[in-house]
Amino acid sequence: MSLALLVAYVTAVGVLFPRRLARAAWTSHAPRLAAGTWLVTAVSVLSVALLAAAVLVTPLHTLGDAFVLLLQGCGWPPQLRAPSGPGEYAGLAIISWMVGRTVLSGFVVCRAARRERRRHRCDLHLLGEPAGTGVVVLDHPQPSAFCVPGDGGHIVLTRGALDVLSPAELAAVLAHERAHLSGRHHVIVLLPAILATAFPRLPLFTLALSEVRRLVELAADDRALRRATPVTLAQAVLRLAAPASAQHPATGTFHAAGTATTERVLRLVTPRPRRARLAMLSRLLVAVSLAATPLAAVVLPAVTDLASHCTEVTTSRHPAEIDRG
């Protein structure tokens, strides 16, 4: 796979594909698959971008030798050499810049999320009143419900929420927040948050962050429907639909009515279309293909070289064996 193809892949999947995926209606009906597709696409584009920079330094088949050596029967060790020329140094500089920004952004985002969760836990310890296993009540008139991951996880309810929610609606809200905690949605949101912070000008990463946050809310709604009716959950979402305060994109606190309230309510009260298995399978295959692209880009050139090398060895040995016979 040439440098031009790698750059074309990054451009198409990093700029054009996310806009189509964000407008796709099926994502709201299959939020877990859609969130997985966003995450896989983000990792795929980042990996291929790194490969494109690596091609400036060394051919792709040498990068794949490490994989091929596991299967080789007539292989040869890869030839490593010091970089020479402006192109190779430019490739190393790009790789260093991309890796450095990703690592630094990961540190900043994870530290901010950890500090925010620690602050929430301290506030709950000082101001909260335990109300069952993992549930804490805050004495505040505004209806609100959210979860705070870490240290076993806590579900936070305000007095205002307890005043406006019926017992069935309260059970639906608790099921929604427990779905966030058990699904570790705060961890799922971290990856797009890190990449959006590192590379804010790439549409894929910025859209992935907002879409994954939306989709984990829908996935939590689906999980909550195992314990509540759609109408009950929709009523609970509307009762808690007070404006949520602005927060860091990866703080890890999820409000029961803080994301896409209108979409969630309409989704809950509107009959869902029947899922076509063939369509879902095709979307799953797209996600698998995106995940496999970086590995294929590395391995296929090395496998081709290995097959050619083995053919040459076999051909050169055959006349020699005939002469000895």
Disulfide bonds with the S-S distance in Angstrom:
Cys74-Cys310 2.10
